[in-house]
């Protein structure tokens, strides 16, 4: 990428209702009622894995009410009667995705648009990101309608790339903006991960059930040296929509770690999408990340010690600890990632944008390294600065 991608506005959105982790663990046990196994030992396993997740609350579209003194309720999943009862089929889950994804997308994108001051008719490109569902027409076309974007807006979808998908979306947006000085790009990442709750006693799937949540985030931006003008140019000078100093995506990098293909997977099954996450992933990160990170920073005349802040995707506490061990990070430096994990869970692709939003609200020091991991095993890195 030759030209930095300037972020003009950033918006986030969560479903209305949330569940605390202790209630989520009890719900998981209910779904496992007919799945066999020794009840007390199985209950202990679920409770232990949910406690270790680092999550305290999560938002989900399947919840009917928030936790105001009573347990959250839902009617999408049911207690299993037999080991063959694995919950709703994939078609039912995708119908719910088709209904819910446009709503979250609109909330996040409209907030990003409002903050940026960019008018709907000024958006030239729309990049959407999701790995938790598919439909056509999808939420990209819903955004064109609900935001009033031009019917000639160029659409690109980044699909099924996992938790680093928003970084891939930003890379695509930066390429559009770099090649066209008139381009104004809206990036919107939406994930509804709780539609893929898995029944059964497989520890890897229980871990995934304990971590994942729903959310959306959007960014409006253009090339940093673009001559294009928008209403944001006038409003920002008078203390308008932007929150703190604007940020720019300076550079991207990625690396597939050899011989790790099956360590993290995300596959379509008959009863939702199934994730596998090998317990070896944190150790692989500890061994393999340093040369990738050091080389990336060196290309931009930086060392690890010169990085002002970190937006590390919280794939789980052990993954965050592995990155901390490699980069020598303190709990304070990881606090934005840990905080989003605790309050919102792992929302997959939008999560790093939630962390960037948190960092700018804190006026965190720059430059910032943004990092995520996904199936491959793949590492995506971005560098942002004022």
Order of alpha helices (4+ residues) and beta strands (2+ residues): beta-beta-alpha-alpha-beta-alpha-beta-alpha-beta-alpha-beta-alpha-beta-alpha-beta-beta-beta-alpha-beta-alpha-alpha-alpha-beta-beta
